[in-house]
Amino acid sequence: MALLCFAGAYFSNRYSQNPEIVLRASATRLQDALMEAELTGERESTDLLQRLATGRVSFRSLTSHTTYPTFIFRGEQVVYWSDHTVRPDVEQALQRYHERLLETRFGKFLVLRHVEGPYTVLTYIPLEISYGISNRYLRDGNGQGIFQGQNVRLVIEKPGRETDLPRLVSNEGNYLFSIGSLQADPITGKYLPLLLLLLGVAAYIAGWVVLARREFAAGRIVKGVALLILPLVAFRALILYLGLPFSFLEVRIFDPRVYAASWMSPSLGDLLLNALLLAVLAWYGLLLFRRYGVLRLMQRVQSWRQRVLAGAGVVLGFYGLLELLFDFYTSSFSNSQLILDITQDIQVNPFKLVLGLAIVLHTGSFLAGFYMLAQLFSAIVRPVTRRIGVLLLTLSGVVFLVAGLGFAQVHCTLLGITLLFFLILRLTGLKSAGAVLPYQVYLFIFLMLGISSAVGALALYEHFNRQLQLNKQNLAGNLLTDNDLQGEYLLVERGQEMAQDPVLRTMLASPFVNLDLIRQKVVKFYLRDYFNKYEVRVMLFNPEGRGVAIGGTLATTREYLLRNARTTDHPNLYLVRDNSTAFSSRRYVDFITVPAPEAADGASTIVLELTLKKLTTNSVVPELLIDQKFFQPRLGTELSYAGYENGRLVYSEGDFDYINRLPASLFRDARLYTTGVALNGYHHLAVRGTDRSGRMVVVTTATYSFSDWLANFSFLFLLYSFCWLLLMGVVLLVQGRYRTLLRTNFSTKIQLFLNFGVLVPLIVVSVAIASQVTSSYKRDLRRAYQRRGQAVQENLLKNRVMLSESANRAELVELAENVAALTETDLNLYDAHGELLVSSQPLIFEASLLSTLMNPQAVAALAEDGQPQALLTERAGSLSFNTLYLPLRASAVRQGRAGPVVGYVGIPFFDSEKDLDNKLTELLSTILNVFTIMFILFLLLAFIASRILTEPLKLITEKLKQTTLTGQNEMLAYESEDEIGLLVREYNQMLLKLEESKQELATQEKEAAWREMARQVAHEIKNPLTPMKLSLQFLQRAIQDQRPNLDELMNKVSQTLITQIDVLTDIATSFSNFTNLPAMRPERLDVAPILRRCVGLHQGGANGGTISLQLPADAETGRYVVFADESLLVRTFNNLLINALQAMPAGRTPEITATLETVGPDRVRIGIQDNGTGIPEDVQSKVFVPNFTTKETGSGIGLAVARRGIESAGGHIWFETEEGQGTHFFIELPLAG
């Protein structure tokens, strides 16, 4: 079965690799999607034209009735639009066509054109989107087009160069484009082979499971485990060696780009498979550990030296496992692009869930090892060494833990945690008590979960520090670097290509130079990829040296730009630095001479100004605009950095006050230049320049606080606890043992109900608080946006003349930059028609993340609905952000009447999602910390409360166990007036009534006993009296008849009388013994040696048979101590053993077994079983009746005496029998407290 599935997966994958088959299978599906999208666009355009004819079109109706970006032109002016992410081309509205494929540098669109009177409707159906940048927010491809989820690429074939690729046509049959396959068909190439592969693996595992279960059923546990484990390990090694399944199927979960740690875990999927295999190994290891009685072997160790060595080995083993767990956590966090630090990122995705599951499974496997070692430790230690063990563990644990935390030594910290764990075991006895008290088992498991969570949080802390140190060094290195040598080389190379570009040369020689078009070509085509980390400014100068669309000449611009410039190794390329500091942002100026075409004279000049984008932690704009491979990784919160020259501060960025808060003495600390120094809540790292200029950069971030560590600890602890409780619930539900939760002891019930009574309200309150605070955060953010928006609006209205008049672009740019800097916001200025004038972040529009048209929903709200402001949620790629739109009105013409709108301002808060995430992260961390602390506290408080509440009940229980009708009963002393006090008073009243009843019952029993004894004595006496009477009557008749043998008859009669008199004597002696039992002397006795002596005494009387003794492994530890009379126990055991030997039928070899075992937490049971004839059903009720016996000899008093003595000691004796098979007697006694 498995081989068939593997073969099917292989051939299915090979089949899908044939591009012709794949494309033919996909062409019909893609053609249907295209035609459906086109029909939708046609239908919506027709409806729009009808509403345009009646004047019922508005921005509000347009956005609500269109599926794809739709634009309505009147002549060359766009008057309505439904989307602000796509910029329509006026030429597309003027040309004559109905449908066409439009390929731009920003993607591919199917454009539908409809004309009605003066109006032209363009519908852009997105097919492929291209940003030219790839990062966490922007991804190229058809993910946003109508072919969403299809692994295809669009190919535009020129006439005469057709290929065999499937061709897609419009509804009118016109050729649009062809499709090529990027990857195999997802159904035949991925899903079907993956399904067959999973079925094959399942069949392979199922086959070995069936074989292993057969061995388990036969009692061959080791062989069964080997049959299951070895094939799984071999199979896992094989797929690792072959690189499966990623070399066979490109499944994202097995992609090394997401996670790659080592050859054993080359991907996230491999990590999960390793976790599953490790969990299976841990489970069966635990099974073998219990099966082969490793604990019993440890309990037999008697020498204190051997126990010390074994205990030390257990502690070192635990420490080794803790080190391995720490290494696993470190590897998982360091070798993944996923961020599991709850204080850094709270976003959830499928890969995080898989990584979390793998971590949970690994941790569970390690917990199995911790559990076994803890059991071994509890079996090794002895009560007599408790004091010295606690002292040594306390001193060493505290020393190692304090030293580890104080000197940041992880291994020392882990050793301290190990020693404190065993200290807790030694102090509380959780593991030994856990065998009988369920709640203490829970506490022990929560303790191990807490230790694992602490180690995981420690690993996250170490990973954060290492990564932060590396990132700080990279940032400082970039600040200390003067020249970007690779960038200079590429820039010169691209300049030469621009100078030789015929299209660019023609455009520059045209009398009507389109600056925007040239700029887009330069930035998008020539300065993409590597130069994404630079802000680019393009200036054009005609052959006469005059600026195009800007003031000034080439000479003045050159003089202005090169005031602080330094030459590079390349002519016309200059590096510009501010005179005040050498740490200002790197800036290059490149003068590129572009000769005119051959038919024209002169040469134009392109001036490129490239400024390195400044890194700030308060904005996502740099990350949004920079390619992933050039973006600086996260540096934590509150980032600041400063530049020093010869020990003097010359430059700083951020909020940290380096002059007053960074002492000069810190620069003499060597740690500042290696691992960094933490001071007053901030971590500082300094990097010196490699040259001799005396330059140095200090990078500062907020420290990783204890609350951050606690938040990660809380998250891991709650995650592990939830998974464990869920697993326990599933197991109990599947096995049908969920009702056993209600049948636990009273102490456990108290603790469980207390915990649930606190846990449920705590969850409800936490959720309610989180919801309320989140809503409050959102309201506060909206209010902050509105305040900043009003400030921007007020500053712009002071210069409203510049908006109403035809101010030049340079003045508007200066106005926008000044207002943006003053209000610490980004802003976009639109004219009264909703078209962009200037922006403080022009790169957003140049990268085509947004079009130059205003959000149509904002136009509808402000222009059509007359609202004073509009706060909308917008998207750039996958980045969601809020934008506040405000109208800018001219001065009022009349009193009390608003002036006309002269423009709009849009204030994008690109950090809105990030700000909210930061707030929610702080909230979640706080809730997790509070919840976890409260949960752990209530676990301990419930444990202590249950101990206090049940202590009187235990005392009452002990007294109730000792309450008898024959012995002296003591009253309880309890002063409290609570329910337990009421119970104690009732108990004391019961004792008084019991004493009265006992006396009355004793009198009645005495009378009944004497009557019964009189009846039995009478009956027993009648038996010998009858032959005595008959003999005397016969002798009397013989005397009367004067028989000749009178002497002989007299001798016979005399002999008969003597015999019967002896019988009467025996009867009298037996009853005398029963009524004169000696007073019992109870004392603390170990049952095990007494039972061993009695069995050894009767071994010689087994007549060729055996009397076997089965004692528990801990019989020599003094655990089986009872409070009873030793002579009573000896007589009882001897009596039962003698009866067992005498119950053998003729010809049967005796096989007698004596056993000793515990029953529950506080009782011991002794069993004596024989293979004799058994006890007939008609006499079973008389076995313990005095003077009853089925033997030819004996008085029948032994079992009656034994029963009386056992019950007086608080025990119980009974038997189970089967005729012809044998009898099993049981004696159950309470253990001494």
Secondary structure, 3 states (H helix, E strand, C coil): CHHHHHHHHHHHHHHHCCHHHHHHHHHHHHHHHHHHHHHHHHHHHHHHHHHHHHCCCCHHHHHHCCCCCEEEEECCEEEEECCCCCCCCHHHHHCCCCEEEEEECCEEEEEEEEEECCEEEEEEEEEEECCCCCCCCCCCECCCCCCCCCCEEEECCCCCCCCCCCEEECCCCCEEEEEEECCCCHHHHHHHHHHHHHHHHHHHHHHHHHHHHHHHHCCCHHHHHHHHHHHHHHHHHHHHHHCCCCCCCCCHHHCCCCECCCCCCCCHHHHHHHHHHHHHHHHHHHHHHHHCCHHHHHHCCCCHHHHHHHHHHHHHHHHHHHHHHHHHHHHHHHCECCCCCCCCCCCCCHHHHHHHHHHHHHHHHHHHHHHHHHHHHHHHCCHHHHHHHHHHHHHHHHHHHHHHHHCCCHHHHHHHHHHHHHHHHHHHCHHHHHCCCHHHHHHHHHHHHHHHHHHHHHHHHHHHHHHHHHHHHHHHHHHHCCCCHHHHHHHHHHHHHHHCCHHHHHHHHCCCCCHHHHHHHHHHHHCCHHHHHEEEEEEEECCCCEECCCCCEHHHHHHHHCCCEEECCCCCEEEECCCCCCCCCCEEEEEEEEECCCCCCCEEEEEEEEEECCCCCCCCHHHHHCCHHHCCCCCCCCCEEEEEECCEEEEEECCCCHHHHCCHHHHHCHHHHCCCEEECCEEEEEEECCCCCCEEEEEEEECCCHHHHHHHHHHHHHHHHHHHHHHHHHHHHHHCCHHHHHHCCHHHHHHHHHHHHHHHHHHHHHHHHHHHHHHHHHHHHHHHHHHHHHHHHHHHHCCHHHHHCCCCHHHHHHHHHHHHHHHCCCCEEEECCCEEEEECCHHHHHCCCCCCECCHHHHHHHHHCCCCCEEEEEEECCEEEEEEEEEEECCCCCCCCCCCEEEEEEEEECCHHHHHHHHHHHHHHHHHHHHHHHHHHHHHHHHHHHHHHHHHHHHHHHHHHHCCCCCCCCCCCCCCCCHHHHHHHHHHHHHHHHHHHHHHHHHHHHHHHHHHHHHHHHHHHHHHHHHHHHHHHHHHHHHHHCCCCHHHHHHHHHHHHHHHHHHHHHHHHHHHHHHCCCCCCCEEEEHHHHHHHHHHHCHHHCCCCEEEEECCCCHHHCCCEEEECHHHHHHHHHHHHHHHHHCCCCCCCCEEEEEEEEECCCEEEEEEECCCCCCCHHHHHHCCCCCCCCCCCCCCCHHHHHHHHHHHCCCEEEEEEECCCEEEEEEEEEECC
